[in-house]
Amino acid sequence: MTDEQGTEGRYPANRRTQETDFPIAGPYPADDEISLYDLWNLLVRQKYLILGVAAVVVALSFVYATTREPVYEYTSAIEIGRLPAGENDGGESRLVETPAQTRSRLKNTIVPTARAELAEELGDESGGVPGVSLAGEEESSIVLLTSSGGLERGGEISQLHSLVLNRLEQVQQRDTQALRNDLNRQQSSLEDELELTRDERVLRARRGQRERAIAAAEDQIESLQTARDERELELRSRIQSADRAIAKANDQQEAAQARLDRLDERADVLDERISATRNLLADLRETQRRGLRGGSDDGLLGLFMGSQEVSSLQQRLDQLIDERRFDLDERRKDLQNRISEMERTKDEQRDIKAQIREEQEELMARFDRQIREQQRTVSEQRAALQRMEAERENDIANREREIADVQGRLENIRPTEASFVATRSLQPTNAGTRLILALGAVLGLMLGVFVAFIREFLANARAYREQPDPDQT
């Protein structure tokens, strides 16, 4: 467009042609600059028109402000339901849905569906159903539904908000009801387990095996103790028999030793008698030899009588020698043999006694070991019964605690519900009378200025058309 405009593209290239073709009426400068003084003069000349237009607009605004229908804001507060804390939730309850999910569901699904259902119910297919907008903080668990309308539309708005709330409750109730059913099943199962744990019949059945084992072990202990006592009595009797045998042998040995001592004394006596008899016999024989050498009758008589006495002494001496050599020695040997036999008997009985004591110690140790094993079994079974009872009490306490926890979780289930529905604002939400009058005044002034400029333009255009054409003159 450089052929029709200047280098800057703002003004016609041939200003003379413009002035000839479009002369400006009145004493206006021939340049294209707009003078603020000219604008001010224009506004001053048209001030009554501007004020008149402004007054008309203000009057119309006043009429509108006084005759318009007041518009109120209806607000419903929906609190998103909460579920009890799970195992991995750190003990804090959680929302059924996040606020973002709930807002998205309301905006994209529930609100349009509820408006369409209300429109169908009211027979209004032109989209005249009140609108619903979401308010409140984005991350808050409370979602605000807001709608605007007059008093006559309060029922429709309340019905619409109720539809939205019911649909949201139905959607989110599936999650809460599923959890509630699951918790009810858990509670029922825990109560059954608690009843089974408290059942004395079950306890007796569980204790029966342990108690039978304890009774069997105690019977075994009693049997072992009886057998031990019997064997101990038997062994003691054998030890006493050995002691008696040893005492008897010792007595016999002492008696034999005493007899042996008496035999030794008898041997000494016999030796003395043999020696005396030999001396007496020697004296008699010497006397006979002297009598034979004398040859007297008295000597012969004495020799005869001495011969008898010598013969008697010789027999006595032979008897003493025989008794000393044979009878006494045999009796000594017999007594020595009996003493040796009694010593062997004593040694045998001592050995038997030692064996019996070893057998007794081994037997007592075996019985004691078996009794300790059975006593350990009794202690273990009784400890097991105590543990069983403690575990039962612990199980009962755990089940009661779990049931209380489930009941607490059931009580902590809060469904989605409305804190209030379609509550009307106390004051109208549309613009007030003062604001409308102020806006009317500003709009009237603007419109008056515009009309003034249009009027001035039309006057100049008419003056231009009434000027003669210079080519015709």
C-alpha positions in Angstrom: 0.0 0.0 0.0 2.9 2.3 -0.5 1.3 3.7 -3.6 -1.6 5.2 -1.6 0.1 5.9 1.8 3.2 7.6 2.8 6.3 5.9 4.0 4.8 5.4 7.4 1.5 4.0 6.0 -0.6 6.4 8.1 -1.6 9.3 5.9 -2.5 9.6 2.2 0.4 10.2 -0.1 -1.2 13.1 -1.9 -2.6 15.4 0.8 -3.7 17.9 -1.8 -5.9 15.4 -3.5 -7.5 14.5 -0.1 -8.2 18.1 0.7 -9.7 18.7 -2.7 -11.8 15.5 -2.6 -12.8 15.8 1.1 -12.9 19.5 2.1 -13.4 20.1 5.9 -16.0 22.6 6.7 -15.2 25.5 9.0 -11.9 26.9 10.0 -10.1 23.6 10.7 -6.5 23.3 10.1 -5.6 21.4 7.0 -3.2 19.0 8.8 -4.2 15.6 10.2 -3.3 16.3 13.8 -6.2 16.1 16.4 -6.2 19.0 18.7 -7.3 18.4 22.3 -8.7 21.9 22.4 -10.9 21.0 19.5 -12.1 17.9 21.3 -12.8 20.0 24.4 -14.7 22.6 22.4 -16.7 19.8 20.9 -17.6 18.4 24.4 -18.5 21.8 25.6 -20.7 22.5 22.6 -22.4 19.1 23.1 -22.5 19.1 26.9 -26.3 19.2 27.1 -26.6 16.3 24.7 -24.0 14.3 26.7 -25.7 15.1 30.0 -29.1 14.3 28.6 -28.0 10.9 27.3 -26.3 10.2 30.7 -29.4 11.2 32.6 -31.6 8.9 30.4 -29.2 6.0 31.0 -29.1 6.6 34.7 -32.9 6.8 34.8 -33.1 3.5 33.0 -30.5 2.0 35.3 -32.6 3.1 38.3 -35.7 1.6 36.8 -33.8 -1.7 36.3 -32.3 -1.7 39.7 -35.6 -1.2 41.4 -37.6 -3.6 39.3 -35.1 -6.4 38.8 -35.5 -9.8 40.6 -32.9 -10.5 43.4 -30.6 -13.4 42.7 -29.3 -15.5 45.7 -26.5 -18.0 45.9 -27.5 -21.5 47.1 -24.7 -23.5 48.7 -24.5 -27.2 49.6 -21.5 -28.6 51.6 -20.6 -32.3 50.9 -18.1 -33.9 53.2 -16.3 -36.8 51.5 -16.6 -40.0 53.5 -13.8 -41.5 55.5 -12.6 -45.0 55.9 -10.7 -46.3 59.0 -6.9 -46.5 58.7 -5.5 -49.6 57.2 -2.3 -51.5 58.2 -0.1 -49.3 56.0 -1.8 -45.9 56.6 0.1 -45.0 59.7 -2.9 -44.9 62.0 -4.7 -42.1 60.1 -8.1 -42.4 58.5 -8.3 -42.0 54.7 -10.9 -40.5 52.4 -13.1 -42.7 50.3 -11.8 -40.8 47.3 -9.3 -38.0 46.9 -10.8 -34.5 46.6 -9.5 -34.3 43.1 -11.2 -37.5 42.1 -14.5 -36.4 43.7 -14.4 -33.0 42.0 -13.7 -34.7 38.7 -16.5 -37.2 39.1 -18.9 -34.4 40.1 -17.9 -32.1 37.2 -17.8 -34.7 34.4 -20.4 -37.2 35.4 -22.7 -36.6 38.3 -23.6 -32.9 37.8 -24.4 -33.2 34.1 -26.4 -36.4 34.7 -28.4 -34.8 37.6 -29.1 -31.7 35.5 -30.3 -33.8 32.6 -32.5 -35.9 34.9 -34.0 -32.8 36.5 -34.6 -31.2 33.1 -36.4 -34.4 32.0 -38.5 -34.4 35.2 -39.4 -30.7 34.9 -40.1 -31.0 31.1 -37.4 -28.4 30.4 -35.2 -29.4 27.5 -33.9 -25.9 26.7 -31.2 -26.0 29.3 -33.0 -23.8 31.8 -32.0 -26.0 34.7 -29.8 -24.1 37.2 -26.1 -24.5 36.8 -23.9 -26.0 39.5 -20.3 -24.9 40.1 -17.8 -26.4 42.5 -16.2 -24.2 45.2 -13.9 -24.7 48.2 -10.2 -25.6 48.5 -9.0 -28.1 46.0 -7.4 -30.4 48.6 -10.2 -30.0 51.2 -12.4 -33.0 52.1 -15.4 -30.6 51.9 -16.7 -29.9 48.4 -19.1 -26.9 48.0 -21.8 -26.9 45.4 -23.0 -23.4 44.4 -25.9 -22.3 42.2 -27.5 -18.9 41.6 -31.2 -18.2 41.2 -34.1 -16.3 42.5 -36.5 -17.3 45.3 -38.8 -19.1 42.9 -36.0 -21.4 41.8 -34.9 -22.4 45.3 -36.9 -25.6 45.1 -35.3 -26.6 41.8 -31.8 -25.8 43.1 -32.5 -27.8 46.3 -33.8 -30.7 44.2 -30.7 -30.5 41.9 -28.3 -30.5 44.8 -30.1 -33.4 46.4 -29.8 -35.4 43.2 -26.1 -34.6 43.0 -25.6 -35.6 46.6 -27.6 -38.9 46.3 -25.7 -39.9 43.2 -22.3 -39.2 44.9 -23.4 -41.1 48.0 -24.4 -44.1 45.9 -21.1 -44.1 44.0 -19.0 -43.8 47.1 -21.2 -46.0 49.2 -20.0 -49.1 47.3 -16.5 -48.7 48.7 -17.7 -48.0 52.3 -20.2 -50.8 52.1 -17.6 -53.3 50.8 -15.3 -52.3 53.7 -18.2 -52.5 56.2 -19.1 -56.0 55.0 -15.5 -57.1 55.2 -15.2 -55.8 58.7 -18.4 -57.4 59.7 -17.1 -60.7 58.4 -13.9 -60.2 60.3 -15.8 -59.4 63.5 -18.0 -62.5 63.1 -15.0 -64.7 62.5 -13.2 -63.2 65.5 -16.2 -63.7 67.7 -16.5 -67.3 66.6 -12.8 -67.8 67.4 -13.2 -66.1 70.8 -16.2 -68.3 71.7 -14.2 -71.4 70.6 -11.2 -70.3 72.7 -13.5 -69.7 75.7 -15.2 -73.1 75.3 -14.3 -75.2 78.3 -14.9 -78.4 76.4 -12.2 -77.4 73.9 -9.9 -76.5 76.8 -10.5 -79.9 78.5 -9.9 -81.7 75.2 -6.6 -79.8 74.8 -5.7 -80.4 78.4 -6.7 -84.0 78.4 -3.7 -85.3 76.5 -1.3 -83.3 78.8 -3.1 -84.4 81.9 -3.0 -88.1 80.8 0.7 -87.8 80.1 1.1 -86.3 83.6 -0.9 -89.1 85.2 1.0 -91.7 83.3 4.3 -90.2 84.3 3.2 -90.0 88.0 2.1 -93.6 87.9 5.5 -94.5 86.3 7.3 -92.5 89.1 5.3 -94.4 91.7 6.0 -97.7 90.1 9.7 -96.9 89.8 9.8 -95.7 93.4 8.1 -98.9 94.6 10.4 -101.1 92.5 13.4 -99.1 93.8 12.3 -99.5 97.4 11.7 -103.3 96.8 15.1 -103.7 95.2 16.7 -101.6 97.8 15.2 -103.8 100.5 16.3 -106.9 98.7 19.8 -105.6 98.3 19.9 -104.4 101.9 18.7 -107.9 102.9 21.5 -109.5 100.9 24.0 -107.0 102.4 22.7 -107.9 105.8 23.0 -111.6 105.0 26.6 -111.0 103.9 27.2 -109.1 107.1 25.7 -111.9 109.1 27.8 -114.4 107.1 30.9 -112.4 107.7 30.0 -112.0 111.4 29.4 -115.8 111.7 32.6 -116.6 109.9 34.4 -114.1 112.1 32.9 -115.7 115.2 33.8 -119.2 113.9 37.2 -117.9 113.0 37.6 -116.5 116.5 36.3 -119.7 118.0 38.7 -121.8 115.9 41.5 -119.4 116.8 40.7 -119.7 120.5 40.7 -123.5 120.1 43.9 -123.3 118.3 45.3 -121.2 121.0 44.1 -123.8 123.5 45.7 -126.5 121.4 49.0 -124.6 121.6 48.6 -124.4 125.3 47.7 -128.1 125.3 50.8 -128.8 123.3 52.9 -126.9 125.8 51.3 -128.8 128.6 51.9 -132.1 126.7 55.5 -131.1 126.1 55.9 -130.4 129.8 54.2 -133.7 130.7 56.3 -135.6 128.2 59.4 -134.1 129.6 58.4 -134.8 133.1 57.3 -138.3 132.3 60.6 -138.9 130.5 62.5 -137.6 133.5 60.4 -139.7 135.9 60.9 -142.7 133.6 64.6 -142.1 133.5 64.7 -141.9 137.3 62.8 -145.1 137.7 65.1 -146.9 135.3 68.0 -145.6 137.2 66.5 -146.8 140.4 66.0 -150.3 138.8 69.6 -150.5 137.7 70.7 -149.6 141.2 68.4 -152.3 142.7 69.7 -154.9 140.3 73.2 -154.1 141.3 72.3 -154.4 145.0 70.6 -157.9 144.7 68.5 -157.7 147.9 64.9 -158.9 148.2 63.8 -155.4 148.8 65.6 -154.4 145.8 64.1 -157.1 143.7 60.6 -156.2 145.0 61.3 -152.6 144.3 62.6 -153.6 140.9 59.5 -155.6 140.2 57.2 -152.8 141.3 59.4 -150.2 139.4 59.1 -152.3 136.3 55.3 -152.0 136.4 55.5 -148.3 137.1 58.0 -147.9 134.3 55.8 -149.8 132.0 52.9 -147.6 133.1 54.9 -144.4 132.6 56.1 -145.7 129.3 52.5 -146.2 128.1 51.6 -142.8 129.5 54.6 -141.3 127.7 53.7 -143.0 124.5 50.1 -141.7 124.8 51.3 -138.2 125.4 53.7 -138.4 122.5 51.0 -139.8 120.2 48.6 -137.1 121.3 51.3 -134.5 120.9 52.4 -135.7 117.5 49.3 -136.9 115.8 46.1 -135.8 117.5 47.2 -132.3 118.4 48.8 -131.6 115.0 45.7 -132.9 113.1 43.4 -130.8 115.2 45.7 -127.8 114.7 45.7 -128.4 111.0 41.9 -128.7 111.0 41.5 -125.5 113.0 44.0 -123.7 110.8 42.1 -124.9 107.8 38.8 -123.8 109.3 40.4 -120.4 110.1 41.6 -120.1 106.5 38.2 -121.2 105.3 36.5 -118.7 107.5 38.8 -116.0 106.1 38.0 -117.0 102.6 34.3 -117.0 103.5 34.7 -113.5 104.9 36.6 -112.4 101.8 33.9 -113.9 99.6 31.1 -112.2 101.6 33.0 -108.9 101.5 33.3 -109.3 97.7 29.6 -110.2 97.5 28.8 -107.2 99.7 30.9 -104.9 97.5 29.2 -106.3 94.4 25.8 -105.8 96.0 26.7 -102.2 96.9 27.9 -101.6 93.3 24.7 -103.2 92.0 22.7 -101.1 94.6 24.4 -97.9 93.5 24.0 -98.7 89.8 20.4 -99.7 90.4 19.6 -96.7 92.5 21.3 -94.5 89.9 19.2 -96.1 87.1 16.0 -95.8 89.1 16.8 -92.2 90.0 17.5 -91.4 86.4 14.3 -92.9 85.3 12.4 -91.1 88.1 14.0 -87.8 87.1 13.1 -88.4 83.5 9.5 -89.0 84.5 9.6 -86.0 86.9 11.0 -83.9 84.0 8.1 -85.2 81.9 5.6 -84.1 84.6 7.3 -80.7 84.9 7.3 -80.3 81.1 3.7 -81.3 80.8 2.7 -79.0 83.7 4.7 -76.2 82.1 2.9 -76.9 78.8 -0.4 -76.7 80.6 0.6 -73.4 82.1 1.7 -72.2 78.7 -1.5 -73.5 77.2 -3.5 -71.6 79.8 -1.4 -68.4 79.3 -1.7 -68.8 75.6 -5.5 -69.2 76.0 -5.7 -66.1 78.1 -3.5 -64.3 75.6 -5.6 -65.5 72.7 -8.7 -64.3 74.5 -7.2 -60.9 75.1 -5.9 -60.7 71.5 -9.3 -61.7 70.1 -11.1 -59.2 72.3 -8.6 -56.5 71.3 -9.0 -57.4 67.6 -12.8 -57.3 68.0 -12.6 -53.9 69.7 -10.3 -52.7 66.9 -12.7 -53.9 64.2 -15.7 -52.3 66.1 -13.7 -49.1 66.3 -13.0 -49.3 62.6 -16.6 -49.9 61.9 -17.5 -46.9 64.0 -14.9 -44.8 62.2 -16.6 -45.4 58.8 -18.2 -42.1 57.9 -20.2 -42.2 54.7 -20.3 -39.3 52.3 -23.0 -36.9 53.5 -24.1 -33.3 53.2 -23.5 -30.9 56.0 -26.2 -28.6 54.6 -28.2 -28.6 51.3 -29.0 -25.6 49.2 -28.6 -23.0 51.9 -29.6 -19.6 50.5 -27.3 -16.7 51.1 -28.6 -13.9 53.4 -28.1 -11.2 50.8 -28.7 -11.2 47.1 -25.6 -11.8 45.1 -26.4 -9.7 42.0 -25.2 -6.1 41.8 -26.6 -3.5 44.3 -28.6 -0.4 43.3 -25.7 2.0 43.9 -23.4 -0.1 41.8 -26.0 -0.2 39.0 -26.5 3.6 39.2 -22.7 4.2 39.2 -22.3 1.9 36.2 -25.3 3.5 34.5 -23.7 7.0 35.0 -20.4 5.9 33.6 -22.1 4.1 30.7 -24.4 7.2 30.1 -21.4 9.5 30.0 -19.6 7.2 27.6 -22.7 6.9 25.4 -23.3 10.7 25.5 -19.7 11.3 24.3 -20.2 8.8 21.6 -23.5 10.4 20.5 -21.8 13.8 20.5 -19.1 12.6 18.3 -21.5 11.0 15.9 -23.6 14.1 15.8 -20.6 16.3 15.1 -19.5 13.9 12.4 -22.9 13.9 10.7 -23.0 17.7 10.8 -19.6 17.9 9.1 -20.6 15.4 6.6 -23.7 17.4 5.7 -21.7 20.6 5.4 -19.3 18.8 3.1 -22.0 17.6 0.8 -23.6 21.1 0.6 -20.3 22.7 -0.6 -20.2 23.4 -4.4 -17.9 21.3 -6.6 -14.9 23.5 -7.8 -14.7 21.6 -11.1 -18.3 22.8 -12.0 -17.5 26.4 -11.2 
